[in-house]
Amino acid sequence: MGKLYIVPTPIGNLQDMTFRAVEVLKAVDLILAEDTRTSGKLLKHFDINTPTQSHHMHNEHKTVETLIKKLNSGITMALISDAGTPAISDPGFLLTRACLENNIEVECLPGATAFVPALVNSGLPNDKFVFEGFLPVKKGRQTRLKFLAEETRTMIFYESPHKLLKTLGHFCEYFGEDRQVSVSRELTKLYEETVRGTAKEVLEHYTNKPPKGEIVIIVAGKK
């Protein structure tokens, strides 16, 4: 019987790679990578020569059955995403579930996840929080925002740079302009920054200074 390892990779700074992650990636028979070109740079940096195979949101439904057969034959695999922990707004859930349904052992290593430093850096309550990931792009977006307007726990969102202003505008509309917001971008990278303030203040900041890079938004819950 094979085994699946879920292996987090750095979200920006390569020094955040763990010794154990490198050890596992060198030891397994196959690495499943979200983008083999992106992961190839990481693997080369740590002198990891394990064979890789593409496993992303567009092919995971089609490849799961074949991967389960390989795992059942005794092959060990590691799943990595482009950055962070697989299955957190990235591929990984389907394969993990299939492994457990087929009594194949799954082990998830601890490691980098973007929302944790963003949450701690925000200064907003983190004893209780809800992870929302990416909001619906069109269908269901308004419904979701209306529902979250009543959420009392701190909320965590992922967003792309070109949609940040739209999302902050919706927060002003549905949560109120005075709702406290913290936007962290380029975490662990050279130009890392966190901007805190009311939804209106943060919207005005990024209206004048268009954002770049990966973004995590932390929003205070309703009082």
C-alpha positions, 0 to 999 in steps of 0.5 A: 500500500502506498501513501500520500503526503500533503506537503506545504511549500513556501508562499514566497520566501524559500527559507520557509521550506522545512527540512522535513518537507525536503526530506519527504519530497526526496523520498517519495516515488512521485510528486504531484504538482499544481504547475510543474514549471513553478514547482520545478524552480523550488525542486531545483533549488533544494536539489530534489530530483523526484519525478513530477506529474501535473495535478491541478484544478482542471485535471484532478477529477480525471486523474484521481482514479488513476492515482488511487490505482498507483497508490494501491500498487505501493507507490508513495506520492507527495502533493504540492501546490504552487505555494502554501498548503495544498487543499487550502483554496488549491487542489488537494481535497478530491485526492485526499478524500479518495485516498481515505475512502480507499483506506490509503494513508494520508499525512499532512505536514505542517507548513506555510499557509498565507492566512495565518500570518495575515490573521495574526498581523491584522490585530483583529480578534483571532480566537475565533475566525471563519475562512471564506477563501475566494468570494464567488465571482458573479453568481451567489456573490451578493447572497454570500455578502448579505449572509456574511454581513451578520457574521460575528467572527473575524473573516478571512478572504483571498483576493486577486489584485485586479479584484481587490477594489471591487471587493473592498467596495462591496465590503463598504456596501454590505458590511459598512464603511467603518468595518475594520479591515486588514489587507496583507499582500506579498507575504514573506516577500521583499515588498510585503505590506499590511494596510489596516483601517476601516473598509473606506480607508483601505479602499481609498489607499488602494484606489490611489496605490493599485495593488500587486501580488497575492492578497489576504483580507482580514475583516472584523466580525459584526459587533 
